[in-house]
Amino acid sequence: MAVIRHEPYRDPLEQLMSLAASGKRAALAMPIDVYRTEDGSYHVEADLPGADADTLEVTVDHNILTIHAQRTANYGETDHVVAAERPQGSFSRQLTLGEDVDADRLTAGYTEGVLHVTIPASPKVQPRRIQVSHGPAAAADK
C-alpha cells in the first residue's frame, strides 16, 4: 500500500488566495497514521477533530482509497470573530491500495475526532502451509 499526499481540491496557491480574499482559514492536510498488524490488515487513522460525522466520506475506486470530510465554523457571518485559528473547509486524502488487500471488506469508524479505517488482507495472499508428501505415495502423485 502506498501513502500519497493528495489533496485534489486544494491547490496551495488557491489556499493562500482564498485566505487573503476571505479572511477565513483554509483547510490544512489531514494527518494520518498507517500501520499493518500481524494478520496482514492495514489500519489508517486520520485526525479530523471537529469534523461533522455526516460529512465523512470513505470510498474505494480502482484501488484508490479516498477520505473526505468537512469542518465548518460554529459562528455565523454576522458574529464578531475575535480569533479564528482553527482550519475549516474541505479535507481530502487519497491512498493507493496494493493487490494484497481486500477492499470489498473495508470498514470505517469515527470516534473522538479520529477516523479509523481497517483494510483486511486479501485471503488469496495470506500465507498458508503446503503439505509435503513423502515416501512411496509421494512418487505416485507425480
C-alpha positions as protocol buffer text, in pm:
chain_id: "A"
residue {
  index: 1
  type: MET
  ca { x: 0 y: 0 z: 0 }
}
residue {
  index: 2
  type: ALA
  ca { x: 137 y: 340 z: -94 }
}
residue {
  index: 3
  type: VAL
  ca { x: 67 y: 653 z: 105 }
}
residue {
  index: 4
  type: ILE
  ca { x: 48 y: 958 z: -117 }
}
residue {
  index: 5
  type: ARG
  ca { x: -36 y: 1309 z: -3 }
}
residue {
  index: 6
  type: HIS
  ca { x: -301 y: 1413 z: -249 }
}
residue {
  index: 7
  type: GLU
  ca { x: -548 y: 1694 z: -198 }
}
residue {
  index: 8
  type: PRO
  ca { x: -715 y: 1727 z: -538 }
}
residue {
  index: 9
  type: TYR
  ca { x: -934 y: 2020 z: -441 }
}
residue {
  index: 10
  type: ARG
  ca { x: -677 y: 2227 z: -254 }
}
residue {
  index: 11
  type: ASP
  ca { x: -403 y: 2394 z: -458 }
}
residue {
  index: 12
  type: PRO
  ca { x: -157 y: 2567 z: -217 }
}
residue {
  index: 13
  type: LEU
  ca { x: -171 y: 2893 z: -415 }
}
residue {
  index: 14
  type: GLU
  ca { x: -551 y: 2877 z: -418 }
}
residue {
  index: 15
  type: GLN
  ca { x: -545 y: 2829 z: -39 }
}
residue {
  index: 16
  type: LEU
  ca { x: -336 y: 3142 z: 9 }
}
residue {
  index: 17
  type: MET
  ca { x: -552 y: 3345 z: -228 }
}
residue {
  index: 18
  type: SER
  ca { x: -867 y: 3223 z: -53 }
}
residue {
  index: 19
  type: LEU
  ca { x: -723 y: 3316 z: 285 }
}
residue {
  index: 20
  type: ALA
  ca { x: -626 y: 3663 z: 168 }
}
residue {
  index: 21
  type: ALA
  ca { x: -959 y: 3730 z: -4 }
}
residue {
  index: 22
  type: SER
  ca { x: -1196 y: 3593 z: 257 }
}
residue {
  index: 23
  type: GLY
  ca { x: -1007 y: 3617 z: 582 }
}
residue {
  index: 24
  type: LYS
  ca { x: -1104 y: 3256 z: 655 }
}
residue {
  index: 25
  type: ARG
  ca { x: -862 y: 2978 z: 729 }
}
residue {
  index: 26
  type: ALA
  ca { x: -805 y: 2724 z: 456 }
}
residue {
  index: 27
  type: ALA
  ca { x: -815 y: 2354 z: 542 }
}
residue {
  index: 28
  type: LEU
  ca { x: -476 y: 2202 z: 601 }
}
residue {
  index: 29
  type: ALA
  ca { x: -358 y: 1850 z: 527 }
}
residue {
  index: 30
  type: MET
  ca { x: -530 y: 1565 z: 707 }
}
residue {
  index: 31
  type: PRO
  ca { x: -264 y: 1398 z: 928 }
}
residue {
  index: 32
  type: ILE
  ca { x: -275 y: 1019 z: 918 }
}
residue {
  index: 33
  type: ASP
  ca { x: -103 y: 714 z: 1066 }
}
residue {
  index: 34
  type: VAL
  ca { x: -89 y: 391 z: 866 }
}
residue {
  index: 35
  type: TYR
  ca { x: 19 y: 64 z: 1022 }
}
residue {
  index: 36
  type: ARG
  ca { x: -3 y: -307 z: 947 }
}
residue {
  index: 37
  type: THR
  ca { x: -95 y: -571 z: 1205 }
}
residue {
  index: 38
  type: GLU
  ca { x: 22 y: -933 z: 1230 }
}
residue {
  index: 39
  type: ASP
  ca { x: -285 y: -1060 z: 1046 }
}
residue {
  index: 40
  type: GLY
  ca { x: -181 y: -854 z: 740 }
}
residue {
  index: 41
  type: SER
  ca { x: -455 y: -592 z: 776 }
}
residue {
  index: 42
  type: TYR
  ca { x: -374 y: -226 z: 725 }
}
residue {
  index: 43
  type: HIS
  ca { x: -511 y: 39 z: 958 }
}
residue {
  index: 44
  type: VAL
  ca { x: -543 y: 406 z: 870 }
}
residue {
  index: 45
  type: GLU
  ca { x: -612 y: 661 z: 1143 }
}
residue {
  index: 46
  type: ALA
  ca { x: -693 y: 1014 z: 1030 }
}
residue {
  index: 47
  type: ASP
  ca { x: -720 y: 1312 z: 1264 }
}
residue {
  index: 48
  type: LEU
  ca { x: -1039 y: 1503 z: 1186 }
}
residue {
  index: 49
  type: PRO
  ca { x: -1118 y: 1698 z: 1503 }
}
residue {
  index: 50
  type: GLY
  ca { x: -1441 y: 1891 z: 1480 }
}
residue {
  index: 51
  type: ALA
  ca { x: -1548 y: 1733 z: 1151 }
}
residue {
  index: 52
  type: ASP
  ca { x: -1918 y: 1651 z: 1144 }
}
residue {
  index: 53
  type: ALA
  ca { x: -1964 y: 1273 z: 1111 }
}
residue {
  index: 54
  type: ASP
  ca { x: -2233 y: 1334 z: 847 }
}
residue {
  index: 55
  type: THR
  ca { x: -1972 y: 1490 z: 616 }
}
residue {
  index: 56
  type: LEU
  ca { x: -1731 y: 1196 z: 632 }
}
residue {
  index: 57
  type: GLU
  ca { x: -1700 y: 1005 z: 308 }
}
residue {
  index: 58
  type: VAL
  ca { x: -1478 y: 700 z: 260 }
}
residue {
  index: 59
  type: THR
  ca { x: -1470 y: 550 z: -90 }
}
residue {
  index: 60
  type: VAL
  ca { x: -1266 y: 294 z: -280 }
}
residue {
  index: 61
  type: ASP
  ca { x: -1242 y: 317 z: -658 }
}
residue {
  index: 62
  type: HIS
  ca { x: -986 y: 134 z: -869 }
}
residue {
  index: 63
  type: ASN
  ca { x: -772 y: 58 z: -561 }
}
residue {
  index: 64
  type: ILE
  ca { x: -769 y: 425 z: -453 }
}
residue {
  index: 65
  type: LEU
  ca { x: -897 y: 488 z: -101 }
}
residue {
  index: 66
  type: THR
  ca { x: -1035 y: 843 z: -65 }
}
residue {
  index: 67
  type: ILE
  ca { x: -1120 y: 1004 z: 267 }
}
residue {
  index: 68
  type: HIS
  ca { x: -1317 y: 1328 z: 254 }
}
residue {
  index: 69
  type: ALA
  ca { x: -1457 y: 1542 z: 536 }
}
residue {
  index: 70
  type: GLN
  ca { x: -1570 y: 1897 z: 606 }
}
residue {
  index: 71
  type: ARG
  ca { x: -1549 y: 2119 z: 909 }
}
residue {
  index: 72
  type: THR
  ca { x: -1746 y: 2441 z: 936 }
}
residue {
  index: 73
  type: ALA
  ca { x: -1725 y: 2715 z: 1193 }
}
residue {
  index: 74
  type: ASN
  ca { x: -1988 y: 2735 z: 1465 }
}
residue {
  index: 75
  type: TYR
  ca { x: -2018 y: 3112 z: 1430 }
}
residue {
  index: 76
  type: GLY
  ca { x: -2218 y: 3296 z: 1169 }
}
residue {
  index: 77
  type: GLU
  ca { x: -2127 y: 3571 z: 926 }
}
residue {
  index: 78
  type: THR
  ca { x: -2280 y: 3838 z: 1148 }
}
residue {
  index: 79
  type: ASP
  ca { x: -2084 y: 3728 z: 1458 }
}
residue {
  index: 80
  type: HIS
  ca { x: -1781 y: 3934 z: 1559 }
}
residue {
  index: 81
  type: VAL
  ca { x: -1489 y: 3687 z: 1545 }
}
residue {
  index: 82
  type: VAL
  ca { x: -1211 y: 3773 z: 1790 }
}
residue {
  index: 83
  type: ALA
  ca { x: -976 y: 3488 z: 1697 }
}
residue {
  index: 84
  type: ALA
  ca { x: -1008 y: 3226 z: 1422 }
}
residue {
  index: 85
  type: GLU
  ca { x: -712 y: 2990 z: 1409 }
}
residue {
  index: 86
  type: ARG
  ca { x: -876 y: 2651 z: 1356 }
}
residue {
  index: 87
  type: PRO
  ca { x: -878 y: 2538 z: 992 }
}
residue {
  index: 88
  type: GLN
  ca { x: -1214 y: 2491 z: 830 }
}
residue {
  index: 89
  type: GLY
  ca { x: -1336 y: 2376 z: 494 }
}
residue {
  index: 90
  type: SER
  ca { x: -1288 y: 2060 z: 295 }
}
residue {
  index: 91
  type: PHE
  ca { x: -1031 y: 1795 z: 388 }
}
residue {
  index: 92
  type: SER
  ca { x: -935 y: 1518 z: 147 }
}
residue {
  index: 93
  type: ARG
  ca { x: -674 y: 1244 z: 140 }
}
residue {
  index: 94
  type: GLN
  ca { x: -606 y: 957 z: -102 }
}
residue {
  index: 95
  type: LEU
  ca { x: -412 y: 634 z: -56 }
}
residue {
  index: 96
  type: THR
  ca { x: -323 y: 379 z: -321 }
}
residue {
  index: 97
  type: LEU
  ca { x: -410 y: 25 z: -211 }
}
residue {
  index: 98
  type: GLY
  ca { x: -195 y: -267 z: -317 }
}
residue {
  index: 99
  type: GLU
  ca { x: -306 y: -602 z: -455 }
}
residue {
  index: 100
  type: ASP
  ca { x: -261 y: -765 z: -113 }
}
residue {
  index: 101
  type: VAL
  ca { x: -575 y: -611 z: 41 }
}
residue {
  index: 102
  type: ASP
  ca { x: -944 y: -698 z: 31 }
}
residue {
  index: 103
  type: ALA
  ca { x: -1103 y: -361 z: -48 }
}
residue {
  index: 104
  type: ASP
  ca { x: -1452 y: -518 z: -50 }
}
residue {
  index: 105
  type: ARG
  ca { x: -1433 y: -582 z: 326 }
}
residue {
  index: 106
  type: LEU
  ca { x: -1306 y: -238 z: 428 }
}
residue {
  index: 107
  type: THR
  ca { x: -1461 y: -94 z: 747 }
}
residue {
  index: 108
  type: ALA
  ca { x: -1454 y: 256 z: 898 }
}
residue {
  index: 109
  type: GLY
  ca { x: -1545 y: 413 z: 1230 }
}
residue {
  index: 110
  type: TYR
  ca { x: -1527 y: 767 z: 1368 }
}
residue {
  index: 111
  type: THR
  ca { x: -1471 y: 827 z: 1741 }
}
residue {
  index: 112
  type: GLU
  ca { x: -1347 y: 1133 z: 1930 }
}
residue {
  index: 113
  type: GLY
  ca { x: -1230 y: 1312 z: 1616 }
}
residue {
  index: 114
  type: VAL
  ca { x: -1033 y: 1018 z: 1474 }
}
residue {
  index: 115
  type: LEU
  ca { x: -1143 y: 821 z: 1167 }
}
residue {
  index: 116
  type: HIS
  ca { x: -1021 y: 460 z: 1181 }
}
residue {
  index: 117
  type: VAL
  ca { x: -1027 y: 261 z: 855 }
}
residue {
  index: 118
  type: THR
  ca { x: -944 y: -111 z: 857 }
}
residue {
  index: 119
  type: ILE
  ca { x: -838 y: -270 z: 531 }
}
residue {
  index: 120
  type: PRO
  ca { x: -816 y: -650 z: 567 }
}
residue {
  index: 121
  type: ALA
  ca { x: -555 y: -855 z: 389 }
}
residue {
  index: 122
  type: SER
  ca { x: -678 y: -1048 z: 88 }
}
residue {
  index: 123
  type: PRO
  ca { x: -738 y: -1417 z: 169 }
}
residue {
  index: 124
  type: LYS
  ca { x: -564 y: -1520 z: -152 }
}
residue {
  index: 125
  type: VAL
  ca { x: -234 y: -1366 z: -38 }
}
residue {
  index: 126
  type: GLN
  ca { x: -248 y: -1495 z: 319 }
}
residue {
  index: 127
  type: PRO
  ca { x: 46 y: -1720 z: 399 }
}
residue {
  index: 128
  type: ARG
  ca { x: -52 y: -2086 z: 407 }
}
residue {
  index: 129
  type: ARG
  ca { x: 127 y: -2406 z: 479 }
}
residue {
  index: 130
  type: ILE
  ca { x: 160 y: -2660 z: 198 }
}
residue {
  index: 131
  type: GLN
  ca { x: 154 y: -3025 z: 299 }
}
residue {
  index: 132
  type: VAL
  ca { x: 462 y: -3204 z: 167 }
}
residue {
  index: 133
  type: SER
  ca { x: 408 y: -3572 z: 99 }
}
residue {
  index: 134
  type: HIS
  ca { x: 690 y: -3818 z: 136 }
}
residue {
  index: 135
  type: GLY
  ca { x: 756 y: -4186 z: 98 }
}
residue {
  index: 136
  type: PRO
  ca { x: 635 y: -4424 z: -175 }
}
residue {
  index: 137
  type: ALA
  ca { x: 298 y: -4245 z: -212 }
}
residue {
  index: 138
  type: ALA
  ca { x: 479 y: -3917 z: -297 }
}
residue {
  index: 139
  type: ALA
  ca { x: 636 y: -4071 z: -608 }
}
residue {
  index: 140
  type: ALA
  ca { x: 291 y: -4195 z: -722 }
}
residue {
  index: 141
  type: ASP
  ca { x: 147 y: -3840 z: -700 }
}
residue {
  index: 142
  type: LYS
  ca { x: 365 y: -3722 z: -992 }
}
